[in-house]
Amino acid sequence: MIQFSIFLFCLFLTYALYLIATRKSDAQRRRLQQRLAEALIYTSDTDDVDIQIQLSREETLSEIPWLNRSLLSLPVAVRLKRRLDQADFHITVARLVMFSVMAGILAMLAISVIVSSWMVVIFAGVLAAVVPFAHVTLTRQKRLHKFLEYLPEALELMSRALSAGHAFSETLHLVATEMPEPVATEFRKTYEEQNLGLSLKLALENLARRVPLIDLRLCITAVLIQRETGGNLGEILEKVAHTIRDRFRIVEELRTLTTQSRWGAYILGALPVFLAVAATSVNPEYMNVFWTDPRGHKLIALALALQIGGIIVMRRIMNIKV
């Protein structure tokens, strides 16, 4: 009963902290949007004046100042913030870590009510703590894949607009208004950065940093070289779009051909866990030695290490570069 009460207390505490952090973050976001709108109005009223605007973006990894300074000094925290941006998650690194820690604690408390083995409790806590980071990684991969799927259409749209006589900045705005997400959002950010005075080179480099795709880097490199040497940019973008579409088609064909191998790897990875749960359900005493005997603990640790190593090796084998 006491453990269940602790579980409920932690659950409500997590929810309260989430509400407080969300309310503060939303207020900061509204203030930033208001400042951006004022800046856009100011620049639109002074079109005849040559204004050089230095745009700098301060990374916010936590709403707490001292914690934000500490996280900024950690390269892993900065990389995690970049991954959150690439996944289009509007949360801070500190909040993500808080969710992970609380998920691990809640899972450990919940499992401790059911079983008494500390190995199982720790394992459940680690799995629950990894879930938020795995969700960010999967969302990032899906978003990048969707961006790559629509990128050739966006480049062809820009090529047609350039052939019709539009400026390059107007083609960015056209993509931001006509293309679906996430292409529209990323090109809209690039268009707004250029409107605020950032050079086209820096704006495109920021786009490549937000969307780390080799295909997009190829397109940006072609645009920057064309601005230095000259040439028909519309024709260049059309050829790049054709190349990206062919590469995307080959990647999808390879994914289709390796589907059986990937599912085989998933089944092999889940089979030991499934068998352990089934054996425990049928005969609890059969698996009890692994939780009570120190040698059983070592065997479980060895099995987990081999299992994780096998999954990593199989993923590397199936990850074919094009």
N, C-alpha and C positions, 0 to 999 in steps of 0.2 A: 504493500500500500504506500509506503514511504517513497519507494522508487517510482511508482506511478505518479505520485504528487510532484516529485522532482521533474519528471518528464513533462507534465502539464505546465509547470512553472517555466521551464526552459522554452517550451513551445510558445507560450504567450509572451515571454520576454523577447524572443526572436521577432515575433510579429510586431511588437511595440518598437523595437529598434529599427525595423524596416520602415515603419510608418514615419518615424522621426527623420531618418536619413532621406527618405523619398521626398518629404515635404521641404526639407532644406535644399535638396538638389533641384527640385522643381522651381523654387524661388530664384535660385542662382541662374537657372536656365532662362527664366523669363527676363531677368535683368540683362543677361547677355543678348537675348534677342532684341530687346528694346534698344540697346546700344548699337547693335548692328543696323537696325532700321534707321536710327539717327545718322549713322555714318553713311548709309546709302543715300539718304536725303541730302546730306551735305555735299557728297561728291557729285550728285546729279545737278545741284544748283551751281556748281563751279566747274562746268565743262570746259570753259575757255581758259582755265588756269592750269598750268603744268604742275600737278601735284604729285610728289613722290611720297608714297605711303609705305612705311616699313611695317609689314604685318608680322607679328610674332605671336605664337600660340604657346601659352604656358600650360604645360601638362598638369592636370589636377588628378592626382592619384588617391587623394583622401580629402574629406572636408575639414579634417583636423590639421591645422598648419604644421605643427611639429612632426606629425606622422607623415604628412605630405612631403616635407623636406627629407625625412629619412628614407622614404620610398623612392624619391627621385635619385638618390645616390646608389640605388640598387639596379643594375642592368636588367635583372630578371623581372623586376616590377615594371620597368619601362617597356620591355618587350611584351609583357602581359597586357599593358595598357594599349599597345599598338594592336594586339590581337583582338581586344575588345572593340576597338574602333573598326577594325576590318570586319568583325561580325555584326557591326551596327548595334552594339549593346551600349545603352546610355547609362552605364553605372561605373563607379570608380573601382580601382583595384582593391582598395581597402574593404569596400562593401562586398566584393566578390569573395575575398578571403574570409570575411566574417560569415557569409553564407556557408562557405565550405566548412569552416570550423564548427559552426552551429549544427550543420547537417551531420557531421561526424559525431558530435556529442549526443545529439538526439538519437542517432542510430545506436550508439553504444548503450545509452540508457534503455532504449526499447528492447534491444537484444538481451541485455542483462536480466530483464524480467523473465525471459523465456529460458535461457540457458545460463549455466554457471561457469562455463569455461572462459577464461580470460583471453585465450587465443582467438576464439570465435568472436568475442566482443570487439577486440582490437581490429580484427579483419573486417568486420561489418562497419566499424567506424571509418576505417581507411577507404573502403569502397564508397561509402556515402560522401566522404569528403572529396573524392575524386569526381563525383557526378557533376557539380557545377562547372569544373574546368573542362570535362568531356563535352558538356553541352555547348560551351563556348567554341570549342574546337570543331564540333560537327556543324554548328551554325555557320561558322566562318567558312568551312569547306563548301557548304551548300551555296552560300552567297557568292563566293568566288566562282564556283562552277556556273551559276546562273548568269553572272556578269560576263563570263567568257562566252556563254551561249548567245547572248544578245550583242556582243561587241562587234561582230562583222556587220550586222544590220546598222549599228550606229555609225560605223565608218563609211558604209555605203551611203547613208543619209547625209553625212558630212561631205562626201565626194560630190553628190548631186547638188547640194547647196552651193559648194564652191564653184561648180561648173555653171550654176545659174547666176553667179556674180556676187554672192554674199561674202562678207568678211569671215575670217576664221573664228573670231569671237562670237559672231552671230550663229555659226554652225554649232558651237558649244551650247548656246542657248536653245537652239532648235532640238538638239539631242535631249537636253534637260526637260523639255516640254513634251516631246513626242514619244520618247522611248520609255519602256516599262522599267520598274525597279529591278535591280539596284543601279542600273546604268544611269538612270535619270538623276538620282541623288548625287552620285559621284561627279558627274559632269556639271551639275548645278553648283556644287561647291567650287569646282575649278572656274566656272564662269563668274561666280561672285568674287572669288579671290582676285581675278583679273580686273574686275570692275572697281575693286577697292584699291587698285594701283600696283598690285604685285605683277612682276614681269611674267610673260607667257612661259618662259623657261622654268621659273620657280613654281608656277601654278601647275604645270604639267609634271614636274618632279614630285610635287606633293600628291598629285593624283596617283603616280606610280608607287609612292610610299603607302598610300591608303589601300591600293589594290595591287598586291605583289604578284602580278602575273607576267610571265616572260613575253606573252603575246602583246600585252599592253605596253610593255617596255619597248618592244620592237616598233610599235606604232609611234610612240613618243619620240624615239630616236630618229625615225624617218622624218617626222615633222620638224624637229630641231635642225637636222642636217639640211632639209629643204630651205629653211629660213636663212641658213648661212650660205648655201651655194645656189639657191634658186631652182626653178623647175616647176612642173605642173603638179601641184599638191593634190588636186582632185584625182588625177591618175595614179599618183603614188598611194593614196589612201585606198583606192579601189583594188590595187594589186595586193596591198597588205591585208585587206578584208578577205580577198580570195585565198590567200595563204593561211590565214587564221582559220577560216571555215574548213579548209582541207585538213588542217592539223586537228581541229576539233572532231571532225568526222573519223579520223584514224584513231584518236583516243577513245571515242565511243565504241568503235568496233573492237578495240582491244579489251575494253571493259566487258563487252558482251562475250568475247571469247574466253575471258578469265572468270566468268561468273561462277562456273562449276567449281573451280579451284578455290575461289574466295569463300563460297558457302561450305565447301569441305573443310576449310580452315576454321570457320566459325563453329561448325559442328564438333570438330576435334577439340577445339578450345573449351566448349561447353560440356563435353561428354564427361570428363572427370568430376566436375561439380555436380552434374545431374546424377551420376552414379553414387556419389557420396551422400547426397540428400536422399536418394531412394533407399540406399542401404541403411541409413539412420532411421528412416521411417519404418522400414520392415522390421529391423532388429537393432534397437538403440545400443545394445551391448556390443554389437559388432564393431562400431566405430568409436566406442568409448575409450579404447586404449590410446587412440591418437590424441585425445584431449587430456587424459590423466597421466600418461607416461611421458617423461622427458624425451625419450627416444622418439615417441610419436610426434612431439612438437618439432623435432629436427626433421623428421620425414615430411611433415606438412610444409615446413619452410623450404625444403629442397624441392618438393613437388611444385610449389608455387613459383620458385625461381625458374625451374625448367619449363613450366607452363608459359610464363611470361617471355622467356627467351625464345621458345618455339613460335609464339605468336609474332614476335618481332621479326624473326627470320622469315616466316611465311609471308608477312606483309612486304618485306623487302624484295622477296622473290617475285611477288605479284605486282609490285610497283614498277611498271615498265615505262621508261622515259621515251618521249617522242620528240 
